[in-house]
Amino acid sequence: DEMVAVELKSNHKMIGNVYIGKRDFVSIEIGYVFNKNFWGKGYAKEACTALINDLHSSGVHRIFAECDPHNHNSWKLLESLGFRREAHLKENVYFWKDDNSNPLWKDTYIYAHLQNEC
């Protein structure tokens, strides 16, 4: 697994990163985190497009990503990159607990991009 830093060309300021995780069957999982000040400016799309092209060119068959269904910006980005929604998992993960230590369950969308869909 690795993190790829994304920086502005103009001043080399790091504005985010893209996670790349190797998975079974020649598959890669990607994820991204960007500084909120740079959302909606096309930087995540530019970085992910370049990585998707490089990964598929190097023989990666399937790239997938998971996101919160409430994060409209994230899943709209995936769809604009040509990812296809494959699943909506109900209450499959939690990151926090309430005051009584009960999990706060969240849903997950799963998206994929296949090599022959470039």
N, C-alpha and C positions, 0 to 999 in steps of 0.2 A: 504494500500500500504506500502511496505517496501523495504529497500535497504539492500542487503547482501554483506558485505565486503569480498573481496578475498585477501588473504595474502599469501606470500611465506612461506612454512613450515619451511624452513631453518633459516630464521631470523625474521619472523612475520611482514615483511614489507608489508603494504597494496599496492597492485598493480592495483586494480580495484574494481568494484562493479557490482552486478547484481540486477536489479530492478524487483520486483514482485508486480503486481497489480491485485487485485481481481476484476473480472468482472461477469456479469450475467451468469446464466446457468452453474454453476460449471466450469467456465473458468478462466484462469489466463493469464495475459499479462506479458511477460518478455522482458527485454532490458539489455544491458550491456555496460559498459564503462571501458576501460583498459588503463593504462599508455602506451603510444606509445612504450616505451622501452621494453615492454613485449609482443608486438604483434607477432604472428607467432610462438609462443613457446608452444602452446597447453594449456595454462592456462585457457583461456575463455572456451574452449571445455570441459576441466576437470570440471570446476565449473558448467557450464550449464548442463552437463550430470548428475552430482550428483543432481542438483536441479530438473531436469526433472523427474528423477527416483523417488525422494522423493515426488514430487507433484502428479504424477500419482499414486503412492502407497497410498497416502492419499485420493484418490478419485477424484482428478481433472480430468475431462473428456477431456478438450481441453486447450492447451497452445498455445498462438499465439504471434507473434512478427511482428513489422513493421520496415522497413529499407529503406534507400535511394537506389534506383537502381544503382546509381554510386558508392556505397560503396561495391565493389566486395568482400572484405574480410568479411563483415558482412553477406551478403546473402550466400556466400559459407560456412561460419561457420554454419548457420542455416540448409543448405542442408546436411552438413556432420553430423549434429545432428539428421537427420531424419525428419526435417520439410519439408512440401510440400508447394510450392508457390500456393496461392489461388487467388491472385488478383494483378493487376498492376493498381493502381489508378493514373490518370493523373492530374497533377497540383492541388492536393487536400490540400496542406499545404504550409505555408510560415513561415519563421523564421526571415527574414530580409526584409528590404525595400531598394529600390535604392535611389539615391540622390533626386528624385522627390516624394518620399514617396509612390511609387508604389510597391506592393508586388512582391517579387522574388519567384514565385511559384515553387514548387518541386513536383516530383512524389513520390509515396510510393509503395513498395512491401509489401504484407501481406502474412505471412507464418503461418502455423498451424501444430501442432503435437497432434494427438489424442491418448487417453489412450490405445486403442486396437492396436496401431501401435508400441508399445514398443517391 
